Amino acid sequence: MQEIKNYVETHKQRFLDELFELLRFPSVSADPKYKGDVLKTADYVAQKLKDAGADNVEICPTAGYPIVYGEKIIDASLPTVLIYGHYDVQPADPLELWHTPPFEPTVRDGKIYARGACDDKGQFYMHVKAFELMMETNTLACNVKFMIEGEEEVGSANLGIFVKDNAERLKADVVLISDTSMISMDHPSIETGLRGLAYMEVEVVGPNRDLHSGVYGGAVANPATILCKMIASLHDENNHITIPAFYDKVLELTDEEKKALNSAPYDEEEYKKDLDIEEVWGEKGYSTLERTGTRPTLEVNGIWSGYIGEGAKTVLPSKANAKISMRLVPHQSSEEIAEIFTKHFESIAPKNVKVKVTPHHGGEPVVTPTDSVAYQAAEKAIEDSFGKKAIPTRGGGSIPIVALFEDVLGIKSVLFGFGLDSDALHSPNEKYDIYNYYKGIETLPLFHKYFAELSK
């Protein structure tokens, strides 16, 4: 542990400078205008893997953005860790809510503020630097393969094809992913499950053009009003989702499982203070930890219609749109949920409008084992690095490719994130604590050490 700390201390400014350089690339995969920047980011990642000591580094083309691959095979008889991450980021909008430019990393109070700081550039780059550390100190204990993609934020559409086509090349004993969070640095935790995702876009169309709201208002259905009513009907008074068959495959937690889940540290007053809200909200009969980790949800991610510019324009819009995501729990299928959502949404539309539903992307929920050698290695690494045992938790987010790895490669994943739920992922002023970044670099080599030892 001391050798690890010494190396990090010696190189910590360079580690930070390199991360800042990576964060300056606006690698927004959702917006075609950033295509050149996304491709430059892939080049940068590939070069840093080479610099760290990886062999066979390649920028692998796909039908979309490329996947950066690299490896270090030190002994075929040793176990192999496949490290997954993504170099693309969410759009930075709304820009006016950022306190500092999203692609000019800024440090305030020991935290790095930038788009991608935590999700996932800061987290996957910990692995690159931890790998460098192990190479330079001659302590790499197992084989390592890297697969860093550029389309995670738009559904990883081409990753499945790449994984299937390269199953032999990607052969490993475990997938190691740092794209999740811990409870806190005082309460280190390891996520043991993730929710799935079904992401939809809906459009409600009324008249064939925008209308004068005085001349036509009250005589023609307003698509914005209709859309809001339709969306509001998707939850009942108990915040239970009203779509028929939505909960058919959802398994309720046992009393024992509920007790274990709710034993994780949680301060509701602190939770509300952090978000500046008066009360929490959600499905009646469940705690916040249950709602965010083990229950399915339906949320509006964006809604737009009519005139939203400066000043006033008295218009009755011709159409209204919304983006809606549903988080899913084990045994729910993203394809099935997308299908029943579509049928239900179309069925509740009044005859004075037309409705179009478009599925975007989805992913399946997963639960990772806590009795595996890999999980035990992560636990031991946490205990060595933090001086306390890790708390198992369930994550509310989605990483669709975790289920893919299990289906295609036949291997489980360890969700070994060092972010915090308060890091404003996908929001303005995303951040990542410098302490967490260095702590990840210190802890990850211990995972490799214990995974090799426990695999014998």
C-alpha angles and dihedrals in degrees: 000000000000092000089053093049091048093053093048091047092050094050103028096112091051090047089054095044092052092050090050090053090051092049092054091069108093092217097174105163094188095063119063092207088073095054094113092050093049090053091048089053090055089052091051093050092049092051092049091051089053091047090052092055106265120150130217092022110182138172099222115205121225133176085272128019120346129259117229112222130186137154147187115204108185099165127002090214092061124085119266128227118204110206116205128192141138132238097196121094140202120266111274095227133164087050095180091067094060115100090206130017110289095227097043103076112224129188119221123167092348093307129115112227114201140109107274093017090128103006097083121308097072091046101045091042089060086067092052091052093042088053090050089050092052092047094048094046093042092237102121102134102183142019117282133204125184126207112177115175135196103212107058093112091056097046105279090262095171100035093082091056091048093048093049093047092047102037093129093047091050095047109141144143099242141002114233115204130181102186098107138072145250127226088243140310087264090052106036113196142178121219113233099185145021133204122242126236141226112184120194140178121208131194127193116196126193125161121013093252142015109283137209104263092216097049096041105018113118093021101063126050113254108226091208091056093044092049092051091050092048092050092046090054091060090080128047128215090282092052089250114148110251100204108122114250092008093124098034095110099033112118117214117229117250117244088254092052091048091051092050093047094048093048090078113106110271129161110192094193091053089046091054093043092053091053095037093233131139097219140007117247135207151096111345116249098030134095123237091255090051093046094051099041112026109022128078118242142193118211136174107234097183139355130188142169143142125000118348100159129109119302124000135316117175100219136149101213122230093219145011131203139196139180114220129187128193121200112213135205131214115306093022114113120217091216093050093047091048089052097049091044090053094049093047096046091050091047095055095051114111117235094250092073137046121228131207123187120194122187112217111182140326146184139197128254118247140195117201122211120254095198097062126112089243094054091047089051090053091049092052091047091053092048092051095045101038100027092233139077122271119248115225112231140172118241122225096207131079134242101178095192094065090077089043092056090052094048098044105027097029094228135119127232134230113217101213105169128164099191127105130234087238093061092100096237111195088006136098114279096027109185144185124198114241087220091058091049093054092040090056092051089051096047102043096067088056090056090056091047094051094040090057093046096046093045092062 
